Amino acid sequence: MKASVGFGFFLLFLAGFALVTLKTTRDKAANAVPTVVELSASAWRPSHIGETAVDDDSALFVQFEADGALRGHGGCNNFFSRYQLDGNKIHVEPIGISRMACAPEIMSIELSFVQALQLATTVAGVDKRMTMRNDQGQATVRFDAIDRQESQ
């Protein structure tokens, strides 16, 4: 009886250790700092702007070029800017945007997307996911990587 109780405690210990290790690994991965090469290797489609989910079939995307250029599409208009990356710190210069008029709901999403990029001060991600956050640590935009050809 004592052996089975001891074995049960041992199993609980192992399970707890595995959970803590998994959480630590996942947290480190989510906070990985992308390099300019990693950032520019893909185009990025927002999955969330703030806490609002973005449709998977939306035309929104941004590309961070290795030379510091930034370009994208907000659903109606094309936009462009420059960015600087220093570790996990990112600075997006004022964004220029074309001036086509579209449906109000598309224009609203577009404006939210461009503002979220401008408010971002840090960037972190791993593999095919990335999050930009503001000074308060709140996610401004969460992204999924897409093939650069999809964004053409």
C-alpha positions in Angstrom: 0.0 0.0 0.0 2.8 2.5 0.9 4.6 1.6 -2.3 1.5 2.4 -4.4 0.9 5.7 -2.6 4.6 6.7 -3.0 4.4 5.7 -6.7 1.2 7.9 -7.1 3.0 10.9 -5.6 6.0 10.2 -7.9 3.6 10.2 -10.9 2.0 13.5 -9.8 5.4 15.0 -9.4 6.4 14.0 -12.9 3.2 15.3 -14.3 3.6 18.6 -12.6 7.2 18.9 -13.7 6.2 18.1 -17.3 3.5 20.9 -17.2 5.9 23.5 -15.8 8.6 22.6 -18.4 6.0 22.7 -21.3 4.7 26.1 -20.1 8.2 27.5 -19.8 9.1 26.3 -23.3 5.9 27.6 -24.8 6.4 31.0 -23.1 10.0 31.3 -24.4 8.9 30.4 -27.9 6.1 33.0 -27.8 8.6 35.6 -26.7 11.2 34.7 -29.3 12.7 37.8 -31.0 12.5 37.7 -34.8 15.4 38.9 -36.8 15.0 41.2 -39.8 15.7 38.1 -42.0 12.9 36.1 -40.3 10.5 39.1 -40.3 11.1 39.7 -44.0 11.0 36.0 -45.1 7.2 36.0 -45.1 4.2 38.3 -45.6 2.1 38.6 -42.4 -1.7 38.4 -42.4 -3.4 39.6 -39.2 -5.4 37.0 -37.3 -6.4 39.6 -34.6 -6.3 43.4 -34.4 -6.3 44.1 -30.7 -8.8 41.5 -29.4 -10.9 41.4 -32.6 -10.5 38.4 -34.8 -9.9 39.0 -38.5 -11.4 36.7 -41.2 -9.0 34.2 -42.7 -10.0 35.2 -46.2 -9.3 39.0 -45.6 -7.0 40.8 -48.0 -5.1 42.4 -45.2 -1.3 41.8 -45.0 2.0 43.5 -44.3 5.5 42.8 -45.5 8.6 43.9 -43.7 11.4 44.1 -46.2 15.0 43.4 -45.2 16.0 47.0 -46.2 13.6 48.5 -43.7 10.7 49.2 -46.1 7.2 48.2 -45.0 4.3 47.8 -47.4 0.9 46.2 -47.2 -2.8 46.2 -48.0 -5.5 47.2 -45.6 -8.4 45.6 -47.3 -9.1 48.6 -49.6 -6.0 50.7 -49.8 -2.3 49.9 -50.2 0.0 51.4 -47.5 3.8 51.9 -47.1 6.3 53.1 -44.5 9.6 52.3 -43.0 10.5 50.4 -39.9 13.4 49.9 -37.6 14.0 46.7 -35.6 16.4 46.6 -32.6 16.1 43.3 -30.7 12.4 43.0 -29.8 11.8 46.8 -30.2 10.1 47.9 -33.4 9.4 51.4 -34.6 7.1 52.0 -37.5 7.4 55.4 -39.1 4.2 57.3 -40.1 2.3 55.2 -42.7 1.3 56.6 -46.1 -1.8 55.1 -47.6 -3.7 55.4 -51.0 -7.1 57.1 -50.9 -9.6 54.8 -52.4 -13.0 54.7 -50.8 -14.6 51.4 -49.8 -17.4 50.1 -47.7 -17.4 51.7 -44.2 -16.8 48.4 -42.4 -13.7 47.7 -44.6 -12.4 51.2 -44.0 -12.9 50.8 -40.3 -10.8 47.5 -40.3 -8.2 49.1 -42.4 -7.8 52.1 -40.1 -7.6 49.8 -37.1 -4.9 47.8 -38.8 -2.8 50.8 -39.7 -3.2 52.3 -36.2 -2.2 49.0 -34.6 1.0 48.8 -36.6 1.8 52.4 -35.6 1.2 51.8 -31.9 3.4 48.7 -31.8 6.6 49.0 -29.8 7.7 45.4 -29.5 7.5 42.3 -31.6 7.8 38.6 -30.7 7.1 35.4 -32.4 8.1 31.9 -33.4 7.9 30.0 -36.6 4.8 31.3 -38.4 3.2 33.4 -35.7 4.0 36.9 -34.5 2.6 39.4 -32.0 3.2 43.1 -31.9 2.5 44.9 -28.6 2.2 48.5 -27.4 4.0 50.2 -24.5 1.5 48.7 -22.0 2.2 45.2 -23.3 -1.2 44.8 -24.9 -1.3 43.0 -28.2 -2.0 45.4 -31.0 -1.8 42.9 -33.8 -1.3 39.1 -34.0 -0.1 37.6 -37.3 0.1 34.4 -39.2 2.8 34.1 -41.8 1.7 33.7 -45.4 3.7 33.0 -48.6 4.9 36.2 -50.0 3.3 35.2 -53.4 -0.1 35.2 -51.7 0.3 38.9 -50.9 0.9 39.9 -54.5 
